[in-house]
């Protein structure tokens, strides 16, 4: 086995080593069944145990209250972009969105297919470098949608807005389970697994019963309706078994590491280390996000020239620090430091960036 | 590692041992990248190489002609049940379906959501024990849909009907890549991976350019439109990376074993062994499917009593022959013997069934 690198990709992203080792062990013989975890029937008690444990761990770690259902679905968060308005739309009531960047934009585009969309606030005026916290709520909206973390801009809602009586829908794909959330504000929260939870191929939807009731009252294609997946325990059809299984192993690891309070402290520390380095670099490194909106998950920054950025990415790679190039739509650099990125990885990156500055400033 | 069992589950199902071993090797360090195959970015050249190889292998092994696109999508074949009529529907033209059992029924249900459905033939009159090959085509239909293999009844279209000028759409989820097909008859063929290709979590859609053009002319949600996935090489959003990767390994194995001509011979032999045993059991074992419609993938049969069926399933399990219980909706027994089930597995099952008959007849 080669040396394990530090993987700063924005997703698919680094996973807990312990979870990967456990998965490796089960890949030919799952729990003594004589079958791979990829071969067992989703209707077997062995796989049902995986589904149950994964669901229970999400509920426990996120402190999801009674009255919310936890679903494991295929198709990615991008599929939820159109399933959400279709399930939750109410005649005569617009969909309200806050526009914070590429992911919010993608969600807004799909909602327009199912009705009127009102964008209550946008940070487009400053190239999506901040979270627009001040906006006029629309009490008539079917729901209010926010993107809790934008991976491309590197901005994050560290606390959620008060939606009043309107159901708050949160795309938490890139900061899922990275800090405790206030469920009294949330009606639906969803996340593709491949950033902060597990491998690509499964999406978690946590949805309050009253919103499932909206879906139940409609005529929807079977696979679109949240009611189907609630009633069938996410097994109307064959679920993405291996992605769910590896997510379960990552959830176990998260629990062993002390759960969300511990993970939040760690994530603050990891992000703090990089932002302090940026702020104390005398302008050699420039943070992209406004300070009050800085993401703890995706640290975006620029160097004095694009040439230096390219050099920095290449030299980092040679040192085993992978995936630091910013998203192709915005350029620059980005360090994605999700739950599974170790403090050691972040310290190694910080050390490298200090040395790079000394050699190139 | 425990003894490897013979897995006769209907899906998720047995996979080639060689593919699993290779995946195990890559689970911590993919091709010397220092990352798991579950951790690498889908935008990396390493993953693009996986996607390209998997696609090229499907094209080569299935002899898919120019003018057809090969897509890798999430959500399962059940999601295609509604995406197909939505993409391919044409104003004023009904959807034509042949009704052959549970899977055809599920597909028909979703199509009704998008327009008029005409069921041109059905084998419901004989409990879906045969493929209704004689029917009056509807030349005005937007397409004609068949389910090439029904896992529950154990019946299969061993050759496809001539659809005339109407595009033929084939749900080949359970006999994908098990025998060569005549692409001159086919307009779209789709399959969930978890029966005959790879692990659960990815669906292959092979679609002819003129049907993509129908999708392109419509206003559809981004993730629904085949045009999106054609234009983005199945990477509009993060694809189910690990399921695609393991499917690629299984495709390599299929190629090494001689591809489809060889696999078809093997599948005929495997199924023939079991059907001959059934036919020569003096009625102790009774085949469920009509002889002219017998599936090579799912061999369904009954014993004289349900009690004996239960005993047979239990004794088989004790001998390492797993998953022989029939689908809960119909009872009886079922041996699913997809591509990856070895002749040795089928011979071991046949030997057991002979002994069981001797002891219990």
Interface residues (C-beta under 8 A of the other chain):
Chain A: X1 X2 X3 X4 X5 X7 X9 X10 X11 X12 X13 X14 X15 X17 X20 X21 X23 X24 X27 X28 X29 X32 X33 X34 X35 X36 X38 X39 X40 X41 X42 X44 X73 X74 X75 X76 X77 X78 X79 X81 X82 X106 X109 X110 X113 X192 X194 X198 X199 X200 X201 X202 X219 X221 X222 X223 X224 X236 X237 X238 X239 X240 X241 X242 X243 X246 X320 X322 X323
Chain B: X1 X2 X3 X4 X5 X7 X9 X10 X11 X12 X13 X14 X15 X17 X20 X21 X23 X24 X27 X28 X29 X32 X33 X34 X35 X36 X38 X39 X40 X41 X42 X44 X73 X74 X75 X76 X77 X78 X79 X81 X82 X106 X109 X110 X113 X192 X194 X198 X199 X200 X201 X202 X219 X221 X222 X223 X224 X236 X237 X238 X239 X240 X241 X242 X243 X246 X320 X322 X323
